[in-house]
Amino acid sequence: MSQTSQKISVFEKIGYSLGDLAANLVFQTLITYLAYFYTDIYGLKNTDASIIMLSVGLVAAFIFNPIIGLLADRTRSKWGKFRPWILFTAIPLGVIALLAFSTPHFSYKGKLIYAAVTYTLLLLMYASSNLPYAALSGVLTGDMGERNSISSYRFVAVMFAQFFVQVFMLPIIEYAGKGDKAVGIEAVMTWLAAIGTIMLLITFFTTRERIIPRLEQKSSIKDDLSDLSKNRPWLIMLILTILVFITLAMKGGAYVYYFNNYVDKQALTDLISPLISDLSAVGITFFGSDPVAAGFGLFNAGGIIFMIVGISFSKGLADKYGKRDVYKYGLLTATIFVLIFIFFRPYNVILMFVSQILHGFSYGITIPILWAMIADVADYSEWKTNRRATAIIFSAMMVGLKAGLSIGGALVAWILGLYGYIPKQSAVAGHAIIQPDTVAAGAKMLVSIYPSIPFLLGVGLLFFYVIDKKMEVKIETELMARRAKV
């Protein structure tokens, strides 16, 4: 490996972080609104929405991501291995994101085909952009302290994207569409696609790959796959990521149903009315059109703000105690504040907001660490085999992300169907839909018991992950010495 300066400037860290901000304008929209978009805006049946989200998502997870990882590791260009992928997918990703959330007037069968095709293309473009982007963090520097710092920068950017999507997007959709959510979401996605494209281009122009494989390094696809099969930390990270993103997709996609069908609207209105008045006084008026949308946005806002606070503690804790242990106990604490939602009554709105804030803080500590850990796994593989295959290692994250997103999102639509949820397409013209009482119970379970299970399984897995603080230091020291010799 070539060995150049391993310190990264603040300018480059910010430039790199904008790529994740762009990606999460898409990703957070998928987590938060895809099931809701398909059932309540586009008008698909629960079962059909669930099948599309699961089948397309699993194809993307287990086919698209490994292929992109293998191709990216074998890319040779004057810009490096991974930066060209970011450059050439920036515009296509924006265009496909807009198309995937458009609502053309087709027959029901045409809608199914359109949803399946656009979602497939969206996940293909997302993999082609975000997998090389994630792998890029593993070759920006070999300094693990700098990696922790890069992860913190990037996930502050992620929180900004998440803040916008989960706090402002639903009220803005209502406001921009003047009550027509289909018109509103197309208007919002047009702007997000343009902004995201610009940010990805900034990432390309402001970053540099410093860890470059030796020219004489040769490895076949068989070698890469053989290395992975023997890499226990990689397997653990793959399963862990699937579990984490099942939970994130499940509770993230269920909150909008929770607020619409479980939370007491009067209690919610009484709590947020003073804040809405204050915001209106300074010109922020779109929150006032729908108290449920406003409450949903402000609920997410509290969690995200404290996630950012948690992220600020992440680097210091990881440097001191090691990534594995900080992640394990942070995830366990975050799970407690998800599980506690099972005890809340519809009118316990204040407790809901407080628990969301505490969950946001504890989960925020873990957010940068997950991605820094997978970069450590790439180092672990190089340390063991003397070959570096960064992108295929990072494909564990993207496979896990897509599989978890697909399973969790599909579970939301499927479980709500089991509890009797009636989607938009079942409405009789001129009549409002009245959901059965069982839907409220299902929404409550989807933000408490069900999403807690994958998180707890993830905590258990981390007891078998061997890269602790002591091993981190050993790997970093020995690899730096090898690269210096070269």
Buried (B, 14 or more C-beta within 10 A) or exposed (E): BEBBEBEBEEEBBBBBBBBBBBBBBBBBBBBBBBBBBBBBBBBBBBEBBBBBBBBBBBBBBBBBBBBBBBBBBBBEEEBBBBBBBBBEBBBBBBBBBBBBBBBEEEEEEEBBEBBBEBBBBBBBBBBBBBBBBBBBBBBBBBBBBBBBBBBBBBBBBBBBBBBBBBBBBBBBBBBBBEEBBBBBBBBBBBEBBEBBBEBBBBBBEBBBBBBBBEEEEEBEEEEBEEBBEEBBBBBBBBBBBBBBBBBBBBBBBBBBBBBBBBBEBEBBBEBBEEEBEEBEEEEEEBBBEBBBBBBBBBBBBBBBBBBBBBBEBBBEBBBEBBBBBBBBBBBBBBBBBBBBBEEBEBBBBEBBBBBBBBBBBBBBBBBBBBBBBBBBBBBBBBBEBEBBBBBBBBBBBBBBBBBBBBBBBBBBBBBBBEBBBBBBBEEEEEEEEEBEEBBBBBBBBBBBEBBBBBBBBBBEBBEEBEBEBEBBEEBBEEBBEBBEEE
